Amino acid sequence: MIANPAIIPREQKKKRAIKQFKKSVPLYVLLLPSIVLLICFTYIPMYGVIISFKDYSPVLGIWGSPWVGFKHFIQFFNSYQFELTIKNTLSISLYSILIGFPLPIALAILCNQMRDGMFKKTFQVTTYLPHFISTMVMCGMILIFLSPSSGMIANLLELIGIEMPNVLAKPLFFSSIYVWSDVWQHVGWDSIIYLAALSAINPTFYEAATMDGASKMQKIWNIDIPLLLPTAMILLILRAGGILSVGFEKVLLLQNSLNLPGSEVISTYVYKMGLQNFQFSLSTAIGLFNTVVNVIVLLFVNWLSKRLTKTSLL
């Protein structure tokens, strides 16, 4: 009896898959703790979003609390804080993307053009180091430097007869303080992935450009930037996905009663509503709204990037 020839490749594929799985078992075992942690601390707690649709009471519990539907979402949308928090969050986030996204690319290209090995290493280490400063220490440094009475900048301005204003008390300056200090702290670290992408470019491209008489700027414009574009677009998509997720700790530590109109963002408002005012359902509803908007923006930017640059996450 002659075996069906279609069955043989199928059996071979099955045996190959089993063999490949057995070979990869140590890798799956290594991955297992991360999967368990992800399920325990990310997926299981997701059932807590039910609180946003209920008048949650710790005594009654999540399932015992009465169902109220979209009451807390409507309460947030109709509140004075809705417009304020959305405006502040978007302004800081878009400002951060506008300034903080292109600068690491420029820094990576600049660093890639350096030929002195010792100077290049010193330059890289100098730009990387601020990344390892904790948020608490960074905010302490900002408060000290920008103090109008005893700050370093105030003392320097005093030497030339200029009195420094209390910039941390002015809502208008908060977004600039947040963004530019964030750029100083992370621009060097963020440039690493672009440096890795530049190092992967085939050297024959540069050799061919040199033979054609291209200048350094022409090589950057016609070789470096086009080949960095896919990496840049992926990182831009990821950043756009967190457009309403402005860093909570830094904002809270730099916030005060005077700059509140310019520093109250969604994350700090959720913290105050949930942990200070004990309005758990309202804070959960705001957090869920924040997450849904981030997902929608992520999918839209991913779709737009796929249409325009043929680069996407999916």
Phi and psi restraints in degrees (value plus and minus 20) as a CYANA .aco file:
   2 ILE   PHI    -109.3   -69.3
   2 ILE   PSI     108.6   148.6
   3 ALA   PHI     -90.6   -50.6
   3 ALA   PSI     126.4   166.4
   4 ASN   PHI     -84.3   -44.3
   4 ASN   PSI     102.4   142.4
   5 PRO   PHI     -84.4   -44.4
   5 PRO   PSI     -41.6    -1.6
   6 ALA   PHI     -94.5   -54.5
   6 ALA   PSI     -44.6    -4.6
   7 ILE   PHI     -95.2   -55.2
   7 ILE   PSI     -54.8   -14.8
   8 ILE   PHI     -81.3   -41.3
   8 ILE   PSI     -71.7   -31.7
   9 PRO   PHI     -79.9   -39.9
   9 PRO   PSI     -55.4   -15.4
  10 ARG   PHI     -84.7   -44.7
  10 ARG   PSI     -61.8   -21.8
  11 GLU   PHI     -87.6   -47.6
  11 GLU   PSI     -58.8   -18.8
  12 GLN   PHI     -83.5   -43.5
  12 GLN   PSI     -61.8   -21.8
  13 LYS   PHI     -83.5   -43.5
  13 LYS   PSI     -59.4   -19.4
  14 LYS   PHI     -85.1   -45.1
  14 LYS   PSI     -64.7   -24.7
  15 LYS   PHI     -83.3   -43.3
  15 LYS   PSI     -60.2   -20.2
  16 ARG   PHI     -84.8   -44.8
  16 ARG   PSI     -59.1   -19.1
  17 ALA   PHI     -87.1   -47.1
  17 ALA   PSI     -61.2   -21.2
  18 ILE   PHI     -84.4   -44.4
  18 ILE   PSI     -62.3   -22.3
  19 LYS   PHI     -83.6   -43.6
  19 LYS   PSI     -61.9   -21.9
  20 GLN   PHI     -85.1   -45.1
  20 GLN   PSI     -59.8   -19.8
  21 PHE   PHI     -83.5   -43.5
  21 PHE   PSI     -64.4   -24.4
  22 LYS   PHI     -81.6   -41.6
  22 LYS   PSI     -56.7   -16.7
  23 LYS   PHI     -88.2   -48.2
  23 LYS   PSI     -49.4    -9.4
  24 SER   PHI    -115.7   -75.7
  24 SER   PSI     -17.3    22.7
  25 VAL   PHI     -74.4   -34.4
  25 VAL   PSI     -65.6   -25.6
  26 PRO   PHI     -78.1   -38.1
  26 PRO   PSI     -54.2   -14.2
  27 LEU   PHI     -90.0   -50.0
  27 LEU   PSI     -59.0   -19.0
  28 TYR   PHI     -86.0   -46.0
  28 TYR   PSI     -58.2   -18.2
  29 VAL   PHI     -84.3   -44.3
  29 VAL   PSI     -59.9   -19.9
  30 LEU   PHI     -84.5   -44.5
  30 LEU   PSI     -53.5   -13.5
  31 LEU   PHI    -100.2   -60.2
  31 LEU   PSI     -41.5    -1.5
  32 LEU   PHI     -75.5   -35.5
  32 LEU   PSI     -68.0   -28.0
  33 PRO   PHI     -77.8   -37.8
  33 PRO   PSI     -58.8   -18.8
  34 SER   PHI     -85.8   -45.8
  34 SER   PSI     -59.7   -19.7
  35 ILE   PHI     -85.0   -45.0
  35 ILE   PSI     -62.6   -22.6
  36 VAL   PHI     -82.0   -42.0
  36 VAL   PSI     -65.5   -25.5
  37 LEU   PHI     -82.7   -42.7
  37 LEU   PSI     -60.6   -20.6
  38 LEU   PHI     -82.2   -42.2
  38 LEU   PSI     -63.8   -23.8
  39 ILE   PHI     -86.9   -46.9
  39 ILE   PSI     -64.1   -24.1
  40 CYS   PHI     -88.0   -48.0
  40 CYS   PSI     -60.7   -20.7
  41 PHE   PHI    -126.0   -86.0
  41 PHE   PSI     -23.5    16.5
  42 THR   PHI    -141.4  -101.4
  42 THR   PSI     -70.0   -30.0
  43 TYR   PHI    -106.3   -66.3
  43 TYR   PSI     -63.9   -23.9
  44 ILE   PHI     -82.2   -42.2
  44 ILE   PSI     -63.5   -23.5
  45 PRO   PHI     -86.4   -46.4
  45 PRO   PSI     -29.8    10.2
  46 MET   PHI     -83.2   -43.2
  46 MET   PSI     -43.1    -3.1
  47 TYR   PHI     -85.6   -45.6
  47 TYR   PSI     -36.1     3.9
  48 GLY   PHI     -86.8   -46.8
  48 GLY   PSI     -34.5     5.5
  49 VAL   PHI     -86.1   -46.1
  49 VAL   PSI     -33.4     6.6
  50 ILE   PHI     -80.0   -40.0
  50 ILE   PSI     -47.8    -7.8
  51 ILE   PHI     -76.8   -36.8
  51 ILE   PSI     -52.8   -12.8
  52 SER   PHI     -86.3   -46.3
  52 SER   PSI     -38.7     1.3
  53 PHE   PHI    -123.8   -83.8
  53 PHE   PSI      -9.5    30.5
  54 LYS   PHI    -152.8  -112.8
  54 LYS   PSI     140.7   180.7
  55 ASP   PHI    -107.5   -67.5
  55 ASP   PSI      65.3   105.3
  56 TYR   PHI     -89.3   -49.3
  56 TYR   PSI     114.5   154.5
  57 SER   PHI    -149.0  -109.0
  57 SER   PSI     106.0   146.0
  58 PRO   PHI     -77.4   -37.4
  58 PRO   PSI     -48.4    -8.4
  59 VAL   PHI     -90.0   -50.0
  59 VAL   PSI     -63.7   -23.7
  60 LEU   PHI    -100.8   -60.8
  60 LEU   PSI     -43.7    -3.7
  61 GLY   PHI      63.7   103.7
  61 GLY   PSI     155.5   195.5
  62 ILE   PHI     -85.2   -45.2
  62 ILE   PSI     -67.7   -27.7
  63 TRP   PHI     -97.3   -57.3
  63 TRP   PSI     -45.1    -5.1
  64 GLY   PHI    -104.9   -64.9
  64 GLY   PSI     -35.3     4.7
  65 SER   PHI     -92.3   -52.3
  65 SER   PSI     125.3   165.3
  66 PRO   PHI     -89.6   -49.6
  66 PRO   PSI     123.4   163.4
  67 TRP   PHI     -99.9   -59.9
  67 TRP   PSI     109.7   149.7
  68 VAL   PHI    -145.8  -105.8
  68 VAL   PSI     -16.5    23.5
  69 GLY   PHI      48.7    88.7
  69 GLY   PSI    -149.8  -109.8
  70 PHE   PHI    -114.7   -74.7
  70 PHE   PSI       2.7    42.7
  71 LYS   PHI     -76.0   -36.0
  71 LYS   PSI     -66.0   -26.0
  72 HIS   PHI     -94.9   -54.9
  72 HIS   PSI     -50.6   -10.6
  73 PHE   PHI     -85.2   -45.2
  73 PHE   PSI     -65.1   -25.1
  74 ILE   PHI     -84.0   -44.0
  74 ILE   PSI     -58.6   -18.6
  75 GLN   PHI     -80.9   -40.9
  75 GLN   PSI     -62.1   -22.1
  76 PHE   PHI     -88.7   -48.7
  76 PHE   PSI     -63.2   -23.2
  77 PHE   PHI     -83.7   -43.7
  77 PHE   PSI     -50.6   -10.6
  78 ASN   PHI    -111.0   -71.0
  78 ASN   PSI     -26.2    13.8
  79 SER   PHI    -100.9   -60.9
  79 SER   PSI     138.7   178.7
  80 TYR   PHI     -83.6   -43.6
  80 TYR   PSI     -52.6   -12.6
  81 GLN   PHI     -91.9   -51.9
  81 GLN   PSI     -38.0     2.0
  82 PHE   PHI     -81.2   -41.2
  82 PHE   PSI     -75.4   -35.4
  83 GLU   PHI     -83.2   -43.2
  83 GLU   PSI     -60.8   -20.8
  84 LEU   PHI     -84.3   -44.3
  84 LEU   PSI     -69.3   -29.3
  85 THR   PHI     -88.3   -48.3
  85 THR   PSI     -58.9   -18.9
  86 ILE   PHI     -84.5   -44.5
  86 ILE   PSI     -65.1   -25.1
  87 LYS   PHI     -82.0   -42.0
  87 LYS   PSI     -67.5   -27.5
  88 ASN   PHI     -85.6   -45.6
  88 ASN   PSI     -62.2   -22.2
  89 THR   PHI     -84.2   -44.2
  89 THR   PSI     -66.3   -26.3
  90 LEU   PHI     -86.3   -46.3
  90 LEU   PSI     -60.9   -20.9
  91 SER   PHI     -84.3   -44.3
  91 SER   PSI     -63.7   -23.7
  92 ILE   PHI     -88.3   -48.3
  92 ILE   PSI     -62.4   -22.4
  93 SER   PHI     -87.0   -47.0
  93 SER   PSI     -66.9   -26.9
  94 LEU   PHI     -87.6   -47.6
  94 LEU   PSI     -58.0   -18.0
  95 TYR   PHI     -80.5   -40.5
  95 TYR   PSI     -62.8   -22.8
  96 SER   PHI     -84.6   -44.6
  96 SER   PSI     -61.2   -21.2
  97 ILE   PHI     -88.1   -48.1
  97 ILE   PSI     -63.5   -23.5
  98 LEU   PHI     -80.9   -40.9
  98 LEU   PSI     -59.2   -19.2
  99 ILE   PHI    -114.3   -74.3
  99 ILE   PSI     -64.4   -24.4
 100 GLY   PHI    -101.0   -61.0
 100 GLY   PSI     -35.7     4.3
 101 PHE   PHI    -101.8   -61.8
 101 PHE   PSI     -68.6   -28.6
 102 PRO   PHI     -95.9   -55.9
 102 PRO   PSI     -46.4    -6.4
 103 LEU   PHI     -82.7   -42.7
 103 LEU   PSI     -63.0   -23.0
 104 PRO   PHI     -80.8   -40.8
 104 PRO   PSI     -53.6   -13.6
 105 ILE   PHI     -85.2   -45.2
 105 ILE   PSI     -66.6   -26.6
 106 ALA   PHI     -82.5   -42.5
 106 ALA   PSI     -60.6   -20.6
 107 LEU   PHI     -85.0   -45.0
 107 LEU   PSI     -60.4   -20.4
 108 ALA   PHI     -85.1   -45.1
 108 ALA   PSI     -62.2   -22.2
 109 ILE   PHI     -84.7   -44.7
 109 ILE   PSI     -62.7   -22.7
 110 LEU   PHI     -81.3   -41.3
 110 LEU   PSI     -65.1   -25.1
 111 CYS   PHI     -86.1   -46.1
 111 CYS   PSI     -55.7   -15.7
 112 ASN   PHI     -87.6   -47.6
 112 ASN   PSI     -44.8    -4.8
 113 GLN   PHI    -104.1   -64.1
 113 GLN   PSI     -31.9     8.1
 114 MET   PHI     -92.3   -52.3
 114 MET   PSI     117.6   157.6
 115 ARG   PHI    -130.4   -90.4
 115 ARG   PSI     -41.9    -1.9
 116 ASP   PHI     -96.3   -56.3
 116 ASP   PSI      90.9   130.9
 117 GLY   PHI     -80.1   -40.1
 117 GLY   PSI     -65.7   -25.7
 118 MET   PHI     -86.7   -46.7
 118 MET   PSI     -65.3   -25.3
 119 PHE   PHI     -84.4   -44.4
 119 PHE   PSI     -57.9   -17.9
 120 LYS   PHI     -84.0   -44.0
 120 LYS   PSI     -63.6   -23.6
 121 LYS   PHI     -85.3   -45.3
 121 LYS   PSI     -62.6   -22.6
 122 THR   PHI     -82.2   -42.2
 122 THR   PSI     -62.1   -22.1
 123 PHE   PHI     -83.7   -43.7
 123 PHE   PSI     -63.6   -23.6
 124 GLN   PHI     -84.3   -44.3
 124 GLN   PSI     -66.8   -26.8
 125 VAL   PHI     -82.3   -42.3
 125 VAL   PSI     -60.7   -20.7
 126 THR   PHI     -81.8   -41.8
 126 THR   PSI     -59.4   -19.4
 127 THR   PHI     -99.6   -59.6
 127 THR   PSI     -45.3    -5.3
 128 TYR   PHI     -97.9   -57.9
 128 TYR   PSI     -55.8   -15.8
 129 LEU   PHI     -75.3   -35.3
 129 LEU   PSI     -63.1   -23.1
 130 PRO   PHI     -77.8   -37.8
 130 PRO   PSI     -43.2    -3.2
 131 HIS   PHI     -81.6   -41.6
 131 HIS   PSI     -48.3    -8.3
 132 PHE   PHI    -108.8   -68.8
 132 PHE   PSI     -17.2    22.8
 133 ILE   PHI     -99.1   -59.1
 133 ILE   PSI     111.2   151.2
 134 SER   PHI     -88.9   -48.9
 134 SER   PSI     139.2   179.2
 135 THR   PHI     -81.1   -41.1
 135 THR   PSI     -59.5   -19.5
 136 MET   PHI     -81.4   -41.4
 136 MET   PSI     -67.0   -27.0
 137 VAL   PHI     -86.2   -46.2
 137 VAL   PSI     -62.0   -22.0
 138 MET   PHI     -79.5   -39.5
 138 MET   PSI     -65.1   -25.1
 139 CYS   PHI     -85.8   -45.8
 139 CYS   PSI     -57.0   -17.0
 140 GLY   PHI     -82.0   -42.0
 140 GLY   PSI     -61.5   -21.5
 141 MET   PHI     -83.1   -43.1
 141 MET   PSI     -62.3   -22.3
 142 ILE   PHI     -82.9   -42.9
 142 ILE   PSI     -63.9   -23.9
 143 LEU   PHI     -83.6   -43.6
 143 LEU   PSI     -57.6   -17.6
 144 ILE   PHI     -91.1   -51.1
 144 ILE   PSI     -67.6   -27.6
 145 PHE   PHI     -83.0   -43.0
 145 PHE   PSI     -57.6   -17.6
 146 LEU   PHI    -116.8   -76.8
 146 LEU   PSI     -10.4    29.6
 147 SER   PHI     -84.4   -44.4
 147 SER   PSI     107.6   147.6
 148 PRO   PHI     -92.7   -52.7
 148 PRO   PSI     -34.3     5.7
 149 SER   PHI    -122.1   -82.1
 149 SER   PSI     -63.1   -23.1
 150 SER   PHI    -148.1  -108.1
 150 SER   PSI     -11.2    28.8
 151 GLY   PHI     -91.3   -51.3
 151 GLY   PSI     136.6   176.6
 152 MET   PHI     -81.8   -41.8
 152 MET   PSI     -63.2   -23.2
 153 ILE   PHI     -86.3   -46.3
 153 ILE   PSI     -59.9   -19.9
 154 ALA   PHI     -82.9   -42.9
 154 ALA   PSI     -59.9   -19.9
 155 ASN   PHI     -86.6   -46.6
 155 ASN   PSI     -57.8   -17.8
 156 LEU   PHI     -87.6   -47.6
 156 LEU   PSI     -60.6   -20.6
 157 LEU   PHI     -88.4   -48.4
 157 LEU   PSI     -51.5   -11.5
 158 GLU   PHI     -84.1   -44.1
 158 GLU   PSI     -50.4   -10.4
 159 LEU   PHI     -84.1   -44.1
 159 LEU   PSI     -47.9    -7.9
 160 ILE   PHI    -126.3   -86.3
 160 ILE   PSI      -4.7    35.3
 161 GLY   PHI      59.6    99.6
 161 GLY   PSI       2.6    42.6
 162 ILE   PHI    -129.7   -89.7
 162 ILE   PSI     110.6   150.6
 163 GLU   PHI    -111.4   -71.4
 163 GLU   PSI     104.9   144.9
 164 MET   PHI    -100.5   -60.5
 164 MET   PSI     110.7   150.7
 165 PRO   PHI     -95.3   -55.3
 165 PRO   PSI     143.5   183.5
 166 ASN   PHI    -102.8   -62.8
 166 ASN   PSI      65.4   105.4
 167 VAL   PHI     -86.5   -46.5
 167 VAL   PSI     -48.5    -8.5
 168 LEU   PHI     -93.3   -53.3
 168 LEU   PSI     -30.6     9.4
 169 ALA   PHI    -116.1   -76.1
 169 ALA   PSI     -22.4    17.6
 170 LYS   PHI    -125.8   -85.8
 170 LYS   PSI      97.8   137.8
 171 PRO   PHI     -76.6   -36.6
 171 PRO   PSI     -52.2   -12.2
 172 LEU   PHI     -82.8   -42.8
 172 LEU   PSI     -51.7   -11.7
 173 PHE   PHI    -110.0   -70.0
 173 PHE   PSI     -28.9    11.1
 174 PHE   PHI     -82.0   -42.0
 174 PHE   PSI     -66.4   -26.4
 175 SER   PHI     -81.9   -41.9
 175 SER   PSI     -58.8   -18.8
 176 SER   PHI     -87.0   -47.0
 176 SER   PSI     -61.4   -21.4
 177 ILE   PHI     -81.8   -41.8
 177 ILE   PSI     -64.5   -24.5
 178 TYR   PHI     -83.5   -43.5
 178 TYR   PSI     -69.4   -29.4
 179 VAL   PHI     -89.0   -49.0
 179 VAL   PSI     -69.1   -29.1
 180 TRP   PHI     -90.5   -50.5
 180 TRP   PSI     -52.6   -12.6
 181 SER   PHI     -89.3   -49.3
 181 SER   PSI     -54.6   -14.6
 182 ASP   PHI     -87.4   -47.4
 182 ASP   PSI     -59.6   -19.6
 183 VAL   PHI     -82.8   -42.8
 183 VAL   PSI     -67.8   -27.8
 184 TRP   PHI     -78.2   -38.2
 184 TRP   PSI     -58.1   -18.1
 185 GLN   PHI     -96.0   -56.0
 185 GLN   PSI     -55.0   -15.0
 186 HIS   PHI    -137.2   -97.2
 186 HIS   PSI     -26.2    13.8
 187 VAL   PHI     -82.1   -42.1
 187 VAL   PSI     -60.0   -20.0
 188 GLY   PHI     -86.2   -46.2
 188 GLY   PSI     -63.3   -23.3
 189 TRP   PHI     -86.0   -46.0
 189 TRP   PSI     -61.2   -21.2
 190 ASP   PHI     -87.2   -47.2
 190 ASP   PSI     -41.8    -1.8
 191 SER   PHI     -97.7   -57.7
 191 SER   PSI     -32.4     7.6
 192 ILE   PHI     -80.0   -40.0
 192 ILE   PSI     -64.8   -24.8
 193 ILE   PHI     -85.9   -45.9
 193 ILE   PSI     -52.2   -12.2
 194 TYR   PHI     -93.5   -53.5
 194 TYR   PSI     -55.0   -15.0
 195 LEU   PHI     -84.0   -44.0
 195 LEU   PSI     -58.8   -18.8
 196 ALA   PHI     -83.8   -43.8
 196 ALA   PSI     -60.6   -20.6
 197 ALA   PHI     -86.4   -46.4
 197 ALA   PSI     -58.1   -18.1
 198 LEU   PHI     -87.3   -47.3
 198 LEU   PSI     -56.7   -16.7
 199 SER   PHI     -88.4   -48.4
 199 SER   PSI     -40.2    -0.2
 200 ALA   PHI    -106.9   -66.9
 200 ALA   PSI     -24.5    15.5
 201 ILE   PHI     -91.6   -51.6
 201 ILE   PSI     115.6   155.6
 202 ASN   PHI     -83.8   -43.8
 202 ASN   PSI     103.7   143.7
 203 PRO   PHI     -81.5   -41.5
 203 PRO   PSI     -41.3    -1.3
 204 THR   PHI     -84.6   -44.6
 204 THR   PSI     -44.7    -4.7
 205 PHE   PHI     -82.5   -42.5
 205 PHE   PSI     -64.9   -24.9
 206 TYR   PHI     -88.3   -48.3
 206 TYR   PSI     -58.5   -18.5
 207 GLU   PHI     -83.9   -43.9
 207 GLU   PSI     -63.1   -23.1
 208 ALA   PHI     -85.1   -45.1
 208 ALA   PSI     -59.3   -19.3
 209 ALA   PHI     -86.3   -46.3
 209 ALA   PSI     -57.3   -17.3
 210 THR   PHI     -84.9   -44.9
 210 THR   PSI     -62.2   -22.2
 211 MET   PHI     -84.6   -44.6
 211 MET   PSI     -49.3    -9.3
 212 ASP   PHI    -103.5   -63.5
 212 ASP   PSI     -20.7    19.3
 213 GLY   PHI      64.1   104.1
 213 GLY   PSI       2.6    42.6
 214 ALA   PHI     -94.1   -54.1
 214 ALA   PSI     121.4   161.4
 215 SER   PHI    -102.2   -62.2
 215 SER   PSI     155.6   195.6
 216 LYS   PHI     -82.7   -42.7
 216 LYS   PSI     -62.9   -22.9
 217 MET   PHI     -84.4   -44.4
 217 MET   PSI     -56.2   -16.2
 218 GLN   PHI     -88.2   -48.2
 218 GLN   PSI     -56.2   -16.2
 219 LYS   PHI     -86.4   -46.4
 219 LYS   PSI     -61.7   -21.7
 220 ILE   PHI     -83.2   -43.2
 220 ILE   PSI     -65.9   -25.9
 221 TRP   PHI     -90.9   -50.9
 221 TRP   PSI     -55.5   -15.5
 222 ASN   PHI    -122.0   -82.0
 222 ASN   PSI     -33.8     6.2
 223 ILE   PHI    -138.9   -98.9
 223 ILE   PSI     -78.7   -38.7
 224 ASP   PHI     -83.4   -43.4
 224 ASP   PSI     -73.6   -33.6
 225 ILE   PHI     -84.9   -44.9
 225 ILE   PSI     -66.8   -26.8
 226 PRO   PHI     -80.0   -40.0
 226 PRO   PSI     -57.4   -17.4
 227 LEU   PHI     -99.6   -59.6
 227 LEU   PSI     -38.2     1.8
 228 LEU   PHI    -105.2   -65.2
 228 LEU   PSI     -36.4     3.6
 229 LEU   PHI     -77.4   -37.4
 229 LEU   PSI     -65.0   -25.0
 230 PRO   PHI     -79.8   -39.8
 230 PRO   PSI     -63.8   -23.8
 231 THR   PHI     -83.5   -43.5
 231 THR   PSI     -63.3   -23.3
 232 ALA   PHI     -82.7   -42.7
 232 ALA   PSI     -59.2   -19.2
 233 MET   PHI     -88.4   -48.4
 233 MET   PSI     -59.6   -19.6
 234 ILE   PHI     -81.0   -41.0
 234 ILE   PSI     -65.3   -25.3
 235 LEU   PHI     -87.8   -47.8
 235 LEU   PSI     -54.3   -14.3
 236 LEU   PHI     -86.6   -46.6
 236 LEU   PSI     -59.7   -19.7
 237 ILE   PHI     -81.1   -41.1
 237 ILE   PSI     -64.1   -24.1
 238 LEU   PHI     -84.7   -44.7
 238 LEU   PSI     -59.0   -19.0
 239 ARG   PHI     -89.3   -49.3
 239 ARG   PSI     -57.9   -17.9
 240 ALA   PHI     -86.0   -46.0
 240 ALA   PSI     -49.4    -9.4
 241 GLY   PHI     -87.3   -47.3
 241 GLY   PSI     -35.4     4.6
 242 GLY   PHI    -134.9   -94.9
 242 GLY   PSI      14.2    54.2
 243 ILE   PHI     -84.2   -44.2
 243 ILE   PSI     -48.3    -8.3
 244 LEU   PHI    -122.4   -82.4
 244 LEU   PSI      -8.6    31.4
 245 SER   PHI    -130.8   -90.8
 245 SER   PSI      46.2    86.2
 246 VAL   PHI     -91.7   -51.7
 246 VAL   PSI     120.1   160.1
 247 GLY   PHI     -69.3   -29.3
 247 GLY   PSI     100.6   140.6
 248 PHE   PHI     -91.3   -51.3
 248 PHE   PSI     -69.2   -29.2
 249 GLU   PHI     -82.2   -42.2
 249 GLU   PSI     -66.6   -26.6
 250 LYS   PHI     -85.5   -45.5
 250 LYS   PSI     -63.3   -23.3
 251 VAL   PHI     -81.9   -41.9
 251 VAL   PSI     -64.7   -24.7
 252 LEU   PHI     -84.9   -44.9
 252 LEU   PSI     -58.7   -18.7
 253 LEU   PHI     -92.9   -52.9
 253 LEU   PSI     -48.2    -8.2
 254 LEU   PHI    -112.4   -72.4
 254 LEU   PSI     -26.5    13.5
 255 GLN   PHI     -99.3   -59.3
 255 GLN   PSI     122.8   162.8
 256 ASN   PHI    -166.1  -126.1
 256 ASN   PSI     154.2   194.2
 257 SER   PHI     -84.7   -44.7
 257 SER   PSI     -44.0    -4.0
 258 LEU   PHI    -102.3   -62.3
 258 LEU   PSI     -56.3   -16.3
 259 ASN   PHI    -116.2   -76.2
 259 ASN   PSI     -11.6    28.4
 260 LEU   PHI     -75.3   -35.3
 260 LEU   PSI     -60.0   -20.0
 261 PRO   PHI     -80.7   -40.7
 261 PRO   PSI     -39.7     0.3
 262 GLY   PHI    -131.1   -91.1
 262 GLY   PSI     -22.8    17.2
 263 SER   PHI    -141.5  -101.5
 263 SER   PSI     -27.0    13.0
 264 GLU   PHI     -96.3   -56.3
 264 GLU   PSI      90.2   130.2
 265 VAL   PHI    -133.0   -93.0
 265 VAL   PSI     155.2   195.2
 266 ILE   PHI     -79.9   -39.9
 266 ILE   PSI     -64.4   -24.4
 267 SER   PHI     -83.9   -43.9
 267 SER   PSI     -60.5   -20.5
 268 THR   PHI     -92.1   -52.1
 268 THR   PSI     -53.9   -13.9
 269 TYR   PHI     -87.3   -47.3
 269 TYR   PSI     -60.3   -20.3
 270 VAL   PHI     -81.5   -41.5
 270 VAL   PSI     -62.9   -22.9
 271 TYR   PHI     -80.5   -40.5
 271 TYR   PSI     -65.2   -25.2
 272 LYS   PHI     -88.8   -48.8
 272 LYS   PSI     -61.1   -21.1
 273 MET   PHI     -87.4   -47.4
 273 MET   PSI     -61.1   -21.1
 274 GLY   PHI    -101.6   -61.6
 274 GLY   PSI     -69.6   -29.6
 275 LEU   PHI    -117.5   -77.5
 275 LEU   PSI     -41.4    -1.4
 276 GLN   PHI    -119.7   -79.7
 276 GLN   PSI     -59.8   -19.8
 277 ASN   PHI    -121.2   -81.2
 277 ASN   PSI     -23.3    16.7
 278 PHE   PHI      39.0    79.0
 278 PHE   PSI      10.1    50.1
 279 GLN   PHI    -115.3   -75.3
 279 GLN   PSI      55.6    95.6
 280 PHE   PHI     -84.2   -44.2
 280 PHE   PSI     -61.3   -21.3
 281 SER   PHI     -86.1   -46.1
 281 SER   PSI     -62.6   -22.6
 282 LEU   PHI     -84.9   -44.9
 282 LEU   PSI     -64.5   -24.5
 283 SER   PHI     -85.6   -45.6
 283 SER   PSI     -56.6   -16.6
 284 THR   PHI     -87.0   -47.0
 284 THR   PSI     -58.9   -18.9
 285 ALA   PHI     -83.9   -43.9
 285 ALA   PSI     -61.0   -21.0
 286 ILE   PHI     -85.7   -45.7
 286 ILE   PSI     -63.1   -23.1
 287 GLY   PHI     -82.5   -42.5
 287 GLY   PSI     -58.6   -18.6
 288 LEU   PHI     -87.8   -47.8
 288 LEU   PSI     -62.1   -22.1
 289 PHE   PHI     -78.8   -38.8
 289 PHE   PSI     -64.1   -24.1
 290 ASN   PHI     -78.7   -38.7
 290 ASN   PSI     -65.8   -25.8
 291 THR   PHI     -85.3   -45.3
 291 THR   PSI     -63.5   -23.5
 292 VAL   PHI     -82.3   -42.3
 292 VAL   PSI     -63.5   -23.5
 293 VAL   PHI     -83.6   -43.6
 293 VAL   PSI     -62.4   -22.4
 294 ASN   PHI     -80.5   -40.5
 294 ASN   PSI     -61.9   -21.9
 295 VAL   PHI     -85.3   -45.3
 295 VAL   PSI     -62.6   -22.6
 296 ILE   PHI     -82.8   -42.8
 296 ILE   PSI     -65.0   -25.0
 297 VAL   PHI     -83.6   -43.6
 297 VAL   PSI     -61.8   -21.8
 298 LEU   PHI     -78.8   -38.8
 298 LEU   PSI     -67.7   -27.7
 299 LEU   PHI     -85.7   -45.7
 299 LEU   PSI     -58.8   -18.8
 300 PHE   PHI     -86.5   -46.5
 300 PHE   PSI     -67.0   -27.0
 301 VAL   PHI     -85.6   -45.6
 301 VAL   PSI     -56.8   -16.8
 302 ASN   PHI     -83.2   -43.2
 302 ASN   PSI     -63.7   -23.7
 303 TRP   PHI     -84.1   -44.1
 303 TRP   PSI     -63.4   -23.4
 304 LEU   PHI     -84.0   -44.0
 304 LEU   PSI     -61.9   -21.9
 305 SER   PHI     -84.2   -44.2
 305 SER   PSI     -58.7   -18.7
 306 LYS   PHI     -85.2   -45.2
 306 LYS   PSI     -57.7   -17.7
 307 ARG   PHI     -91.7   -51.7
 307 ARG   PSI     -58.9   -18.9
 308 LEU   PHI    -110.4   -70.4
 308 LEU   PSI     -57.5   -17.5
 309 THR   PHI    -140.7  -100.7
 309 THR   PSI     -20.6    19.4
 310 LYS   PHI      41.5    81.5
 310 LYS   PSI       3.0    43.0
 311 THR   PHI    -141.6  -101.6
 311 THR   PSI     110.5   150.5
 312 SER   PHI    -177.8  -137.8
 312 SER   PSI     150.4   190.4
 313 LEU   PHI    -101.2   -61.2
 313 LEU   PSI     -46.7    -6.7
